[in-house]
Amino acid sequence: MAISPSALGGMLEVFERNFRDRGEIGASVCVWWNGVELVSEGHGWCEKERRRKWTEDTLVPVYSATKGPASAALLHALDTHGLNEDSRVAEVWPRFPLPRASFAEMLSHQCGLAALDRAANVWNHEEVIAACESQTPMWRPGEGHGYHPRTFGFLLDECVRRLTGVPLGVWWRREIAVPLGIDVWIGLPESEWPRVARLYPGRAEKSDLADGFYASFNSRKSLTARAFGSPKGLHAVHEMNDPKAWAAGFPAMGGVAGARGLAKFYQAVTGGVPAPFSPRVRRALARPRSQGDDRVLMRETCFTSGCQRDPLDADGGKIRRLYGPSAAAFGHPGAGGCHAFADPESGVSFAYVMNQMVMSVMPGLKCREMVDAVFAEI
């Protein structure tokens, strides 16, 4: 079923209301359907001082929305080397601390390496990898799962480096981003720095602080706090406004992108546009691998090999609808409210990025109401 003009109009009404009523500074939204870009809208300002207008080609740090593209990069590297998500990580990385764990288990946050006991700095890849190798897993596949907010990227990057001889961001750019012609960067060159908008942190509301995640996050010794705190460094929003962070190419949290690029990437994952990776990679990104109580995010979550899905209840109904009505939809949000996903059943892909962040571990109202509007008549 096609997306109706009235549904797109409803989405754009929410987009405009976000600026009028919800403090939006600058933002972009993009929707594709079955190989066609239906909407690509950018509006507002790159900074509060209104020095640069925000356009549909503006870039902004997207934090964990990097994880979907980064996972595609690893899966593509495995595919080109005769391996797949069910291969053992130790075949590529012999010192990986779970010798029998598969790439699918690592990518779906089942390997218990979310926090590191050994001190390591985010700017020192070798130091972080040594800490990962010496870490005793906090749980193992089959014992549940817990989101790996920061270590995830180092695990993927090390595997890609061992497979291809180059960092994940280089492999991503050469093998996927350039063939697709998309503005999704995992390691932003200096030539693109003038296009990046400034991020502004969100303010915590009472309802946020009552959330189980934030209660755990603010408890210094909790697993949640440890996971979001290791490896050390690059924790504050103002640090993500430093070009050093854009250029570093951290695959879990360091992507810089526009909505148009993210939406086209997920359209390629649906098969709506020719993909530079195989159907095997597309299936791995879509297939659920873990669901249940998340030890880190403190809520029910569902993960594929690198992406999220809305978790289902015992009757197969959705517990949340961050990805629209289809149980098959998948993607990944980023800190502060950005979001991108694919719905293979309807052929829709969607992305939203902004610079005024919100205090929410999942996409907030600004985004959720746009997603609801897109699917209102499907």
N, C-alpha and C positions, 0 to 999 in steps of 0.2 A: 504494500500500500504506500502511496506517495505521501509526502508531507504536504499539507495544504498551505496555501498562502496565508490563511487566517492563523494557522499555528505558528508560522514564522513571524507573522505580525505580532502575535501575542508574546513570542519570545523577545522581540525587539522592544515591545512596550515595557517588559521587565528590565531589559538592558538600560533603557532610558530612565526608568524609575530608580534604578540603582544610583544614578548620578543625582537625581533630584532629591531622593529621600533617604539614601543609605550611605552617603559619604564617599561614593566612588570618586576617584581622582582621574585615573586613566584605565581603560580596559579594552579588550578585544574579544569578540565571539565569532566563531566560524562553524558552519554546518555544511556537511557534504551528504549527498544521498545518491547511491548507486552510480558513482563515478562523476557526479556533477557537484560543483561547489554552488550551493544555494544562497548562502549568506557569508559575507566576510566584512565585519563591521569593526571599526576602531574609533574611539572617541575619548575626549578628555585631554589630560596633560601628563607629561612625563615626570613632572615634579610639582609640588604645591605652589611654587613661585610662578608657575605658568610660563616658563621660558621656552619649552618645546612642546608643540602639539603632539598628542598621541594619534598615530594613524594605524591602519590595519597591518602595517609592516613593522611597527614598534616591537622591540624585544624586551624581555624581562626575565629575571631569574625565576625558575619554576620549581625549585626544590625537588620534592619526591615525584613530581610528574616526569622527572628524568628516568625513573625506574623502568617504565614500559619500553621506551626506545633502547635503553641500555641492555635490557633483557633480550630484546630482539637482536642486538648486536652480538651478544654471547651465543644465542641459539643459532644465529647465522654462521658464526665462526665454527661451532660444533658441526653443523651441517656440512660445511665445506671441507671438513677434515674427517668425514666419515663417521661422526659420532652423533648422538642425539640427547634429548633431555633425560632419557633413562640410562645413559652411560654413567659410570661412576666418576665422581670428581677426581678421585685419586689416579685415574688413568692419565689425567692432564697435570695434576698437582699432587705429586706423591706424598708431600708432608701435610696435606689437608687432614685436620684432626679427626674426621670421621671417615675411615677408609672404605666403608661400604655404602656411603651416602651417594645418591644420584644427584645429577644436576637439577632435576625437577624438585627434589626435596630441598636442595639448597635455595632454589629460586622461589619456593613457596614457604620459606621462613620456618622450616622444620628442623634445622640443624643446631639450634641452641647456641649460636655464636653472636647473639644480639648485643652483648656487652663484653668488654675486655677487662680482665683482671690486671693485666700488665700494661703499664703506662705507655702510650704511643701518641704521637702527634699527627694530626690529619695531614700536615704538609710533608710528611716523610713516609712515602709508600712502603719502603722496605721495612721500616720500623713497625708499621701497622700490620704488615703481612707476618712478620715474626711474632707479633702478639697474637694474631689469629692462630698461627701454627701451634703456639704453646698453650692456647686456651682449652680448658676442660669444658666441653659442651654442657650447658645448663639443662638441656634435654636433648633427646635424640628422635629421629624419625619414628613415628608411631606413638610418641608420647605427647603429642600436641604441637602447637606452633606458637610463635610470637614474632611480631614484626621486628625486622632488623633495619632501623631507620638509617644508620650511618655505615655500619660494617658491610652491609649488603653490597655497596658499590665497590669496596675494596676486594671482596670475594670475586665479584664478576670481573673486575679489571685484571686481577692476577691471572685468572683463567684465560682471558683473551690474550694477555701478553704472552703467556706460555704457548698458546695455540698459534698466534700470528706473528709474534715478535714486535708488536707495536701496542701502545696503550689503547684501551677500549674506545676512547674518543676519536682517535685517528682512524681506527677500523670502522666505527660508526659513520664517520664523515665520508670516507672513501667508498664504502660498500653499500650504504643505505641512503644517507642524506643527500649526497650529490646526485646519484641516479634518480632519486625522487624529486630533486629540486626543491628541498624544503629548508626552511629556516628553523632548524632544531639543532642546537650546538651543544656538544659535550666537550668543551674547550674552545672558547671564543677568541678568534684572532683580533689583534689590535685594530684592524681595519673596520671592524663592526662595533667597536665600543661606543661610538657616538649615537648608536641607535638604541641603547639600553636605557630603560626608564628606571627611576629611583624607587626603591621599595620603602614602604612605611609600615611599621608594626601595628598590629591590632591591639585594642584595649580589652582587657578581661572584664566580662560581665559576671554578676553573681551566679547566673545559671551556668556559665562556663566553669567557674571555680567549684561548683557543686558536682560536676561531672566526675565520675570515677577515675577517668584518665588523668585529669588535672590534679586531683588529690594525690594520685600516685606519682605523677610527674614532679610535684612539689615536695615529695618526701625523698630526701637526699640519697638514702641508701636503697630505695626501691629499684626493682629491675627496670621499670619505666625510665626513671631518672638516669640510671646507669647506661641504658641503651641509647638514650638521646644525648648522653654526655661522653660517649667513647666511640672513636678516638677523640682526644682532646683537641680543641681549637675550632674556630669558625662556628660559633654558637649564636652570636648576636645578629640581628637583621642588618645593622649598619655594616657589618663585615661583608655581607653579601652585596653591598653596593660598591665594593672595591674591585676594580678590574682584575686584581690578582686572583680573586675567587672565580670570576668568569672564565679566566684563561686556564685555570687548573684542571678543569675537566673531571670533576668528581662524579662518577656515574650514579650515585644514590641521591645526590642532592644539589649538584652543581650545574645542571642544564640551564641554558638560556634559550628562550624560544618565543615565538608568537603563536597566537591561536591558529592562524592559517596553517602553519607548519605542522603543529600537533594534530589538527583535524585531518590533514592529508595523510600523515603517517598512519593514523588509525583507519582511514579509508583504504589504504593499501593493505592493511591487515584484514579488512573484510573482503578483499578481492575486488573492490570497486574500481581501483586503478592498478595498473601493472605493478607488481611488487618485485623489488630486487632480492627477495628471499623466497624460499620454497614454501609450498603449502604445508610442509611439516612444521616449519617455524610458526606459521599462522595458527596451526592447530595447537601447538604447545602454548602459545600465548593465551589461547581461549579456554583450554581444558582445565577445569577445577582440580586442584591437587590437595588442598587442605581447607577445612572449615571447622570452626568451633570457637571456644573462648580464647581470645588472643591474650597471651601472657603479658604483652607489652602495652597494647592499645586498650586493654581493659574493657573489651566489648567483643561481640561475635564478629568474626571476619572470615572471608573466603578468599583464597589466593590461587591463581594459576601459576604457571612457570614464569613469574615475573610481573604479573598484573593482579588487580583486585576484581572481584565480582561482588554483587550484592548477595549476602548470605541468605539461605532459604530456611524456612521453618519445616517442621515434620511433615506438613502437607504439601510441600513444594512451593509455598508462597513466599514472596520476598519479605524479609524483615525490614529492609530499607529499600528506597528507590533512588539511589544516587546515579544509577546507570539506566534509568528509564524502566519501562514495564517488562522487558524481555529478561528472562532468567539467563540467557546466553550472553548478555552484554558484559563487557570487561574493559578495563582501562586502569588509570591511576591518578589520584588527586595529588596535589602538592600543598605544602604548608601555606597557610594564609588564605586558602580558598580556591586556587586555580584547579582545573579539572580537565581531563580529556579521556575519551573512550570511544569504543566501537560497539555497534549492535549488529552482529552478522545477520540476524533474522530480518530486520527491516532495511538493512543496507545503509543505516545512518551512522555517521561519525560526527563527534561534537568536541569543541574545545573552547575554553574560556580562560583568559589570563588577565591579571590586574596588578596594580601596584599598591593599592590600599588593602593591606591584609586584614583578616579577621582572626579572632582567637577561637579556632575550631580545628580539631584534629581531622575532621571530615569537611567536605564542601558545605558552605553556609547557605543561607537563604538567597543571597544574590545569585548564586549559581543554580541551586536546586529548583527555584521557580522557573528559570529559563529552561532547564531540562524538562520539567513537567509540561511547559507550554509546547515544546517541540513535539512531544508525544501525545498531546491532548486528544488528537483525532486519529491516532493509530491504534 
